[in-house]
Amino acid sequence: MGTAALVREARRVGTTVARLRELGAGEPEVARAVAGRIGLTAALAEELAVRWAGDHAGIGVLRTLAAQPATGPEWLALFAVHPDEQVRRAVAAHRATPKPTVRALAADSAATVRRAVAARERVPRRVVPALLDDPAAEVRLAMARRPGADPTQLRVLAADPDPEVRAAAAAHRHTPGEALLTLAGDPDLLVLAALAGNRFTPEPALGALTEAACRGLAGRGLAGRTEPGSSDPGQLPRQIVDSLLENGRLPTPLLELFAATEDRGLAARAALLLKARAERAGTEHPC
């Protein structure tokens, strides 16, 4: 029987545990298919780890086991010091990895491993300061994108030197209002668009963003169609305009400003939003 057929057998739902043991001790590619099975038992995962831990040909098996839910904490701790970066990265992301091991991986030499730690649902408090100040932007970006990031962490990330990190902070629901207000004056379009699209951005920040843009963002080196000194929001970069109009919390006076722009398509969109807002409030808005 060829390798492909054996791989299919290893993945088949009805394959017995005894047969899986035989397959796991054979070719590396077949053993990897066994290691990746959904519902793999902890006992079989350990057998595979014992069989392939010292075999360079089985690196693919170890990478799969490091991400396998059935792999136990003891083996994850051992895999955490493996010379292969992909193995350590999988351990850093594994939910069952012991906390001391996670803390050690937060200082790993590979940025991809530290990024996996930063992207965990729960990050040990002891390593948070180091991750917020990590030299690799991808690690700090992972921290900014965590759903569980708290306001204190996001306040730091909102002042990050990398615009992509600041944009992630600008889009996060837990970023403090004062940090969002500061980001309204950011010189990067990516950050401003993220801020405009954040439904938790306070009205003062949305207003500051629009007013700053209308004063001429292009004069501060931003990409877009804005003319220095322009007061017409129709001249704002389209990315920001779309995000602002899609944000249901844009203050009515600013929405009226958009409705009065010379850009007919934009004015029509703003007018429809004003009408819908007036109808929800039980009043009639003159168009």
N, C-alpha and C positions, 0 to 999 in steps of 0.2 A: 504494500500500500504506500502511495506517495505521500510527500509531506503535506500537500494541500488537503488530501483526504483525511489525514490524521488531525490537521488543524480543525477541519469541519467536525470531526468526531469529538474533539476536545471542547468545542463550543456547543455541541448538541445538548439539549435539555435533558434527555433521557440517559445520557452516559453515566454509568455507575461510578461510585467513588473508587472502587478497586481499579477500574479501567483508567480513571483519571490519574491515579497514582502511577500506573505504568506509563501513561503518556507524559506525565510530568518529569519522569526520569529519563526520557528519551532525547529527541532533538530539541535544541534551544527554542526554535520557532514554535514548536508544538507545546513545549512547557510554558512559553509565554501566553499562549492561548488559554491554557489551563489556569494560569495565574490571574488572567483577566476575567474569569467567569463571574457572573453575578450570582451571589449566594454561595461563594466559595467558603468552605468551612475553615475555622481558625487552625484546626489540626493540619489540614492539607496545605494551607498557606505556610505553616511552619516547616512542613516537610520540604516544600519547594525552596524555602529560604536556606535550609540546611544543605540541600543538594547543590544549589547554584551559587551560594555566597562566595566561594573561593574559585569559581570558574569564570575566567574572563569571557568565554563564549556566551555566558548566560547573563550578560549585562542587561539585555532587554527584559529578561525575566525579573531581575531585581528592580528595574525601573517600574515595571508593572506592579510588582508586589508592594513597592513603596507607596503606591496610590490605591492599593487594594484595601477596602474597608475591613476585611477579615484579618489583616496583618496586625499583630499585637504590639503593644507599647515597647516591649523589650526589643523586638526586632527593629522597630522604628528608631529606637535610640542607637542601635548599632548601624543602621543605614545612614544615620545623620552624619557619620564621620567617614562615609564612603568617598573615595576620590572622584567619583562621577558626579558632576554638577546636577544632572537631571534626576538622579536618585535623591540627592539632598533636597532639591527643590520640591519633589513630590512629598518628602517627609515634612517639609516646612508647611505644606498646605494640608496635611492629613489631620483630620479632626481628633484622632486618638493619640497624636504625638504628645508625650509628657511635657509639662510646662518647662522644666529645666532644659529639655532638649530644644524647645522652641526659643528659649532665651539665648542659648548658644548659637543657634542658626541665625539669629538676628544680627550676629557679628560675623557671619560667613564672608569669605573673601569674594564670593560671586554675588553681584547685584541682583541677579535673577532669583537667588535663594532668599535674599533679604526682602525682595519684593513680595515673594510668596508669604513670608511672615507678615508683612505689612497688610496683605490682602485677607488675612484670616478674619473670621467672624469675631473672634476675641483675641486681642493682642495683650500679652502680659504687660502690666503697667510699668514694670521696671525697664523695659526696653523701648517704651514709647518715645522718650526724649531723643534717644539715639536715632530712631527711625525718622522722626520729624526733621532731624538735622543731617540725614544721610547724604553723602556726597553725590549719590546717583539720583537724578530727578525722577526716574521711574519708580523708585522706592517711595519717595515723598508723594508722588501722584497716586500710588496705590493707597497710601494713608488717607489722602483727600477724597478718594472715591469710596471708602468704606462706609456702608450704611450706618454703622454704629459709631462713627467718628463723633466725638463730643465737641461742644462749642469751644472749649479751651484749645483743643488740638487744631480745630479749623481756624481759629483766630491766628494762630501761628502760620498755618498754611496759606492763609489769605494774603500774607505779606511775603510769600516765597519769591525768590528771584526768577523762577521759571514761570512763564505765562500760562502754560498748560496746567500747572499745579494750581495757580491762582484761579483759573477758569473752573477747575473742579470744585474749589472752595466756594466760588461764586454761585455754583449751581446746587450746592448742598443745602438741604432743608434745615440742618442744624447750625449753620454758620450764624454767628451773632449779628444782630441788626447793625451795630456800629461798624463791624468789619465790612458788611455789604455796602454800607454808605460810603466807606472809604474806597471800596472797589469801583464805585460809580465814577471815580476820577482816574481809573486805570488807563494807561496809554495803549493797551492792546485790545484789538477788536474781539479776539476770541473770549477774553474775559468779560467784555461788555455784553456780548451776545448771550453768554451764559447767565450773567446777572439779569438781563432783561427777560430771559425765559424762566427764571426761578419764581415759582408761584408763592414763595415765602419771602421774597424780597420786599421789604417795607416800602410803603408809598413814598416816603422822603427820598429813598435811594433811587426809585424809579424816576422820580421827578428830577433829581440831581443828574441822573444819567442822561435824560432827554435834554435838559437845559444845557448841560456841558456839550452834548453832541451838536445842538443847534448853534452854539457859539463858534463851532468850527473845529471839529476833531481832526480834519485833514491837516490843519495847521500845526498839529502836534505830532505829525508823522504817521497818522493812521491810514490804512488802505481803505478806499471807498470813494464815493462821489461827493462827499461833503466839501463845500467851498468854505475857506476861512471867513468867519464873520457871518455865515449864513444863518438866518433865523427861520428857515423853512424846513420842517422836519422831513419833507419829501426828498430832501437832498441828503438825508442820512444814509449810511451804508445799508443796503437792503437786508443784510443778515440781522442787524440790530432792529430795524423796523419790524421785520416779521416776528422776531422774538417778543418785542414790546406789544404788538397787537394781539399776539396769542396769549399774553399774560392777562388773565381776567382781573388783575388788581391794579391795572394802569389807572391813575387818577383821571376823573372825568375831564378836568381842565386840559390835561395833556392830550386826551383822546380828541377833544374839540380842536386842539391845535393841529392834529393830524387831519381832521375832517376839513380843515380850511386850507390844506396844502394845494399847490398847483398841480401836483401829481394826481390826475383824475382817478386812476385805479386805487391809489392809496386812500384818497379822500372818500371814495365810495365805500371801501372796506370800513373805514373809521365811522362813517355815517351809519352803516348798518349796525355796528357794535353799539353806537350811542343809542340807536333806536331800540335795540334789544334790551339795553340796560335801563332805558326809560320805561319800557313795557314791564320789566320785572319790578320796577319800583312803583308801578301803578300810575305813572304820569306820562304825558305825551311830550316828546321832544321835537321841536320844530326843525325840520331838515331843509 
